[in-house]
Amino acid sequence: MSNEDITLTAGDAQVRISPANGGRISGLKVGSMELLRQGDRFGCFPMIPWCGRIREGRFLDGGTVHQMPLNSPPHAIHGTARDGAWSVAKATENTAAITYDLVDPWPYPGRVTQLVELAEDSLTLTAGVEATADSFPAQIGWHPWFNRTLAGEDGAAGTDAVLAFEPAWQEERGADHLPTGKRVDRTPGPWDDCFGMPGGVDVTLTWPGRLELRVTSREEWVVVYDEQAEAVCVEPQTGPPNGLNTAARLVTPVDPLEASTTWSWRRL
């Protein structure tokens, strides 16, 4: 099938998927309200085969050190799948499945899949990574850029989104923007930080008078990034930043890595 943009609909919800641009969700509308920041770098992209930063772009697999491109010097950030063109495996009115084959600079062959399922009041994203030859460490995550404000049906600007979440801990962030390995109580925002939620990710964004959106996942890690004026990012993921080195999950031909996240909403 073509890798042109796909539009899914359910009730008054509409999702646009851009396979050719890193398999990202490039738009999510509820009625006339666009929830995701627009632009080629934004929307919501999958972070595969790693999430966040890898220290100095290097990770160890067995006795081998691999070097990834330093696309956020001095680190490598957010994986390689967001930079590639994905293929469409299937698409219906409210679901789509897209795939991506891992290629250089990632040193191992593998297959990535992403299933997008839209309901009238929710969006579920499910991703998997499988090794097609040698085993390798991997992570899965999503990086949505939610608009900080939502325009109403009349076009009027709204007030800033309010974040609500109760993590069990915050990963202390070092000067290099990576976790130090120490766990601390949540600090006041703004954040570019990783939090632990052992019962599963559960974060609510409320745009007063507009919409309440809840981000959930069975995974226990979430990065919250709200240092930019335009957007708020809530990023569920299977491990912390630099996790290929500190919390590796080995993917084998018979044991893929899978994860999902659901965004559910209600109008206010």
Secondary structure, DSSP 4 states (H G I P E B T S, - for coil): ---S-EEEEETTEEEEEETTTTTEEEEEEETTEE-BPPSTT-SEEEEBS--SEEGGGEEEETTEEEE---SBTTBEESBSGGGS--EEEEE-SSEEEEEEEE-TTSSS-EEEEEEEEEETTEEEEEEEEEESSS-EE---EEEE-EESS---TTS---PPPEEE---SEEEEE-TTSSEEEEEEPPPPSS-EEEEE-TT-EEEEEEETTTEEEEEEESSSEEEEE--SSSEEEEEEESS-TTHHHHS--EEBTTB-EEEEEEEEEEE-
